[in-house]
Amino acid sequence: MKTPPTDPFAALRYKEFTFYGLGSFFFTTAILIQEVVLGYQIYRIMHDPLALGLVGLAEAIPYISLALLGGHLADKYDKKTIILLSLSVILAGSFILHWATLPETRAIHDDRFLLMIIYSVVALIGFARGFYSPATASLKAFLTPREVYANAASWYSSFWQTGAILGPGIAGFLYSWMGMSGTMWLVIGSIGVVFILFSFIKKKPIPEPTHEETSVWQSIREGIGFVFKSKILLYSISLDLVAVLFGGVVAILPVFAEDVLKVGAEGLGILRAAPSVGAVLTIIGTAVYSPVKKAWLNMLIAVAGFGLTTIIFALSTHFWLSVLMLFLTGAFDSISVVIRQAILQLVPPDEIRGRVLSVNSIFVSTSNEIGAFESGLLAKAFGTVPSVLIGGSLTIVIVGLIWVKTKELLHVKLI
């Protein structure tokens, strides 16, 4: 099937890509519902922002430990099989969380036991995602032709961000109406749908390596080396790490909802959804007006804007101003995501893409999960508002330094 690259619906004309996008939507929705209700439950038990940060650390450690191996396996073995096996483990973890939050279970065991179960299951999910993420990321390039990769990046981000809106947006309400146990049934059902959608995608051929490899480590090292040799890959991934590692506030939003803005679980849902609403509205625009045409300039502006709006959010004491600033952080972040996704599809060759994407996934995990730990740690050490001010300011400073080092990338054309 041939589609003109200017067609805004080009990627959606490929059935397997649509299954893939819907799978991403349901997976993101389920995982973020789970993340929000777990975070709120933990904060209500502990009233300690560091306890929230430890959730991110519990997932990041196994994920980072296995992601490079996951990238190697994604290049060498069937991606669909890896995805389905990983989803099975994640589904099992959600069943354990459901069991742990049943009233009869909590009647027997105390809250400390619940925390132990949560941290253990989050680590199990991190283990599974160390294989799931590189496999799904590398599969995407096999679902559409190269000429619509940029459009596919916009639509994939739209599916992902729509799930990122719906998940946090309804999580607080679900927690209030259905409780933890009832909400977990919805999570389990959504992950089951993801499993079915990926089952509809046919197995893809495994690209032949360009040279014979002698060991797993040599294979992994090749992926790492490719990233560090490609300046646009390295710095685009680094910018994402900087923005979310220092500027991200998602992990400690329960503290803002409870102690700063005093808006409760429903308000937390709105705060968590606001960045994704901004992101998905912006991404819809990128399907028509692609930021990839002036990729590096748009990337730098977007990450600087993310840092600035984070600072304003930290200073805000008004709920709707805070929501607006979070909306704008999502809008700026979505631009950088679309550009980075296009770079990751266009730059690496097929036979090494899984390993390159696994390196990217480690950076993403570091920025998200380790960033969550960093947010909780700084909030405990300096206070919630000062910690976010520090993070937003560092983001802007580092963007300035990267701009000085990468001026030649302003002239690079990806499409």
Buried (B, 14 or more C-beta within 10 A) or exposed (E): EEBEBEEBEBBBBBEBBBBBBBBBBBBBBBBBBBBBBBBBBBBEBBEBBBBBBBBBBBBBBBBBEBBBBBBBBBBBEBBBEBBBEBBEBBBBBBBBBBEBBBEEBBEEEEEEEBBEBBBBBBBBBBBBBBBBBBBBBBBBBBBBBEEBBBBBBBBBBBBBBBBBBBBBBBBBBBBBEBBBBEBBEBBBEBBBBBBEBBEBBEEBEBBEEEEEBEEEEEBBBBBBBBBEEBEBBBBBBBBBBBBBBBBBBBBBBBBBBBEBBEBEBEBBBBBBBBBBBBBBBBBBBBBEEBBBEBBBBBBBBBBBBBBBBBBBBBEBEEBEEBBBBBBBBBBBBBBBBBBBBBBBBBBBEBBBBBBBBBBBBBBBBBBBBBBBBBBBBBBBEEEBBEBBBBBBBBBBBBBEEBBEEBEEBEEEEBE
